[in-house]
Amino acid sequence: MTKRPPESFDAEIVATLREVLNIAVEHIALENRTPATKAKMAETIVREAAEGVTDAGELVSSAVRAGEIPAA
């Protein structure tokens, strides 16, 4: 897949990225599931998707890594 800016994501891609986030959140500690940490994880997913990452497993893994450390 080619690199594209986030503003070009269509509704189907956005729905998929939202599902990736929901899956990733289930894999982090309960105490880290704050709105700020979820936002950090979402930013990670969107950034990587914009860079061309299309594998859901890779996106989940990256988001989980981002969510292991709570956002300040």
C-alpha positions as CSV (number, residue, x, y, z in Angstrom):
1,M,0.0,0.0,0.0
2,T,1.3,3.5,-0.7
3,K,2.0,6.1,1.8
4,R,-0.9,8.5,2.3
5,P,-1.9,11.3,4.7
6,P,-4.4,10.5,7.4
7,E,-7.0,12.9,6.0
8,S,-7.3,10.5,3.0
9,F,-8.5,7.6,5.1
10,D,-12.0,6.5,4.0
11,A,-14.7,5.4,6.4
12,E,-13.8,1.7,6.0
13,I,-10.2,2.3,6.9
14,V,-11.2,4.4,9.9
15,A,-13.5,1.7,11.1
16,T,-10.7,-0.9,10.7
17,L,-8.2,1.4,12.6
18,R,-10.8,1.9,15.4
19,E,-11.1,-1.9,15.7
20,V,-7.3,-2.3,15.8
21,L,-7.3,0.2,18.7
22,N,-10.1,-1.7,20.5
23,I,-8.1,-4.9,20.2
24,A,-4.9,-3.3,21.3
25,V,-6.5,-1.7,24.4
26,E,-7.6,-5.2,25.5
27,H,-3.9,-6.1,25.7
28,I,-2.7,-3.5,28.1
29,A,-3.1,-3.3,31.9
30,L,-6.4,-2.1,33.2
31,E,-4.7,0.8,35.0
32,N,-3.2,2.1,31.7
33,R,-6.6,2.2,30.0
34,T,-7.0,6.0,30.4
35,P,-8.3,8.3,27.7
36,A,-4.8,9.8,27.4
37,T,-3.1,6.5,26.9
38,K,-5.8,5.4,24.4
39,A,-5.2,8.6,22.5
40,K,-1.4,7.9,22.4
41,M,-2.2,4.4,21.1
42,A,-4.5,5.8,18.5
43,E,-1.9,8.3,17.3
44,T,0.6,5.4,17.0
45,I,-1.9,3.4,14.8
46,V,-2.8,6.4,12.6
47,R,0.9,7.4,12.2
48,E,1.9,3.9,11.2
49,A,-1.1,3.4,8.9
50,A,-0.2,6.8,7.2
51,E,3.4,5.4,6.7
52,G,1.9,2.5,4.8
53,V,1.6,-0.3,7.5
54,T,-1.4,-2.3,6.6
55,D,-0.9,-5.4,8.7
56,A,-3.4,-5.4,11.6
57,G,-1.1,-7.5,13.8
58,E,1.7,-5.0,13.4
59,L,-0.6,-2.1,14.1
60,V,-1.9,-3.8,17.3
61,S,1.6,-4.7,18.4
62,S,2.8,-1.1,18.0
63,A,-0.2,0.3,19.8
64,V,0.2,-2.2,22.7
65,R,3.9,-1.1,23.1
66,A,2.8,2.5,23.1
67,G,0.1,1.7,25.8
68,E,2.4,-0.2,28.1
69,I,3.6,3.2,29.4
70,P,0.7,5.4,30.5
71,A,0.5,8.8,29.0
72,A,1.2,11.7,31.2
